[in-house]
Amino acid sequence: MKILILTLLAVFGLVTAVPAMAFGRSAEIGEGIIPDQTRSSIREIVRTAVRHFLNFRKQTPLSEEQKAAIAKILAENREEIRAQINQGRSARHAMEAAVKENGSTKAAAEKIGDAARDRALLMARIGSQVRPLLIPAQQKQLEDARAEIEGLVDGALASALR
């Protein structure tokens, strides 16, 4: 349930963020729709995730062997990754259409839930293949990043549900 709520908040935040960011008004992300405290929490989560993502390669460069092994894992899973992306896109479009047509949003929401579940399982499986390739310092850096983001998510959810 926590993941579903976070996903909905994040998607909603990003949907409202893109137009604002396109015009340089990131402070207006979700303004008038999402409570101010939640808006700032979503921005902080996104900033933190992007910071960790961009800094990982710079702070903990992968060896050539690690890069090759990870590339092989990703290549082996490429079709499933592509299928998952398409499944998610299809689910989002189905929900958008259901809302516009005042149709059955329950079925569309179930498609979104299925896509989220499948994405989580795929990421877990790929992660379980990649993690042993990383040295302990790299594994710790990933765990620290995950813990920081998880803490921000928990804080955002707690403030959004007050």
C-alpha positions in Angstrom: 0.0 0.0 0.0 2.9 2.4 0.9 4.4 1.8 -2.6 1.1 2.4 -4.3 0.5 5.7 -2.4 4.1 6.8 -3.1 3.8 5.8 -6.7 0.6 7.8 -7.1 2.1 10.8 -5.3 5.3 10.6 -7.4 3.4 10.2 -10.7 1.1 13.0 -9.8 4.0 15.2 -8.7 5.9 14.5 -11.9 2.9 15.1 -14.1 2.4 18.5 -12.5 6.2 19.1 -12.4 7.0 18.7 -16.0 5.1 21.8 -17.3 6.5 23.9 -14.4 10.0 22.7 -14.9 9.7 23.3 -18.7 9.1 27.0 -17.9 11.6 27.2 -15.1 9.1 27.4 -12.2 10.0 24.3 -10.2 8.6 26.0 -7.1 5.1 25.7 -8.7 5.2 21.9 -8.9 1.8 20.7 -7.9 0.8 24.1 -6.5 -2.8 24.3 -5.5 -3.3 20.5 -6.0 -0.8 18.9 -3.7 -0.3 20.2 -0.1 2.8 22.4 0.3 4.5 20.0 2.7 3.9 17.0 0.4 5.1 19.0 -2.6 8.4 19.8 -0.9 8.7 16.2 0.2 8.2 14.9 -3.4 10.8 17.4 -4.7 13.3 16.3 -2.0 12.8 12.6 -2.9 13.3 13.2 -6.6 16.3 15.4 -6.0 17.9 12.8 -3.7 17.2 9.9 -6.1 18.7 11.8 -9.0 21.7 12.9 -6.9 22.5 9.4 -5.9 22.0 8.1 -9.4 24.2 10.7 -11.0 26.9 10.5 -8.3 27.2 6.8 -8.1 29.3 6.3 -11.2 31.5 9.3 -10.3 32.0 8.4 -6.6 32.3 4.6 -7.1 33.4 3.9 -10.6 32.8 0.4 -11.8 35.7 -1.7 -13.1 35.8 -2.8 -16.7 34.9 -6.3 -15.5 31.9 -5.0 -13.5 30.7 -2.9 -16.5 30.9 -5.9 -18.8 29.1 -8.2 -16.4 26.3 -5.7 -15.7 26.0 -5.0 -19.4 25.6 -8.8 -20.0 22.9 -9.0 -17.3 21.0 -6.1 -18.8 21.3 -7.5 -22.3 19.9 -10.8 -21.1 16.9 -9.0 -19.6 16.5 -6.4 -22.3 13.3 -7.9 -23.8 11.7 -8.3 -20.4 12.7 -4.8 -19.5 11.2 -3.5 -22.8 8.0 -5.5 -22.2 7.7 -4.1 -18.7 8.1 -0.6 -20.0 5.4 -1.2 -22.5 3.2 -2.9 -19.9 3.5 0.2 -17.6 2.8 2.6 -20.5 -0.3 0.6 -21.5 -1.5 0.6 -17.9 -1.1 4.4 -17.6 -2.9 5.0 -20.9 -5.7 2.6 -19.9 -6.1 4.6 -16.6 -6.1 7.9 -18.4 -8.7 6.7 -20.9 -10.9 5.2 -18.1 -10.8 8.5 -16.2 -11.6 10.6 -19.3 -14.5 8.3 -20.3 -15.8 7.9 -16.7 -15.2 4.2 -17.2 -14.1 1.4 -14.9 -11.0 2.8 -13.2 -10.8 -0.3 -11.0 -9.7 -2.5 -13.9 -7.3 0.2 -15.1 -5.9 0.5 -11.6 -5.4 -3.2 -11.4 -3.4 -3.0 -14.6 -1.2 -0.3 -12.9 -0.8 -2.5 -9.9 0.1 -5.5 -12.0 2.7 -3.4 -13.8 4.1 -2.1 -10.6 4.4 -5.6 -9.2 6.0 -6.9 -12.3 8.5 -4.0 -12.3 9.4 -4.6 -8.7 10.0 -8.3 -9.3 12.1 -7.6 -12.4 14.2 -5.0 -10.5 14.6 -7.4 -7.6 15.8 -10.2 -9.9 18.2 -7.9 -11.8 19.4 -6.4 -8.5 20.1 -9.9 -7.1 22.3 -10.6 -10.1 24.1 -7.3 -10.0 24.7 -7.0 -6.3 27.2 -9.8 -6.0 29.3 -8.1 -8.7 29.8 -5.1 -6.5 32.5 -4.7 -4.0 31.4 -4.1 -0.4 32.0 -0.4 -0.6 29.7 -0.1 -3.6 27.1 -2.3 -2.0 27.2 0.0 1.1 26.8 3.1 -1.0 23.7 1.6 -2.7 22.3 0.6 0.6 22.9 4.0 2.1 21.2 5.7 -0.9 18.2 3.3 -0.6 17.9 3.9 3.1 18.0 7.7 2.7 15.4 7.6 -0.1 13.2 5.2 2.0 13.4 7.6 4.9 12.3 10.5 2.8 9.5 8.4 1.3 8.3 7.4 4.8 8.4 11.0 5.9 6.5 12.2 2.8 3.8 9.5 3.4 3.5 10.4 7.0 3.0 14.1 6.2 0.6 13.4 3.3 -1.6 11.2 5.5 -2.0 13.6 8.4 
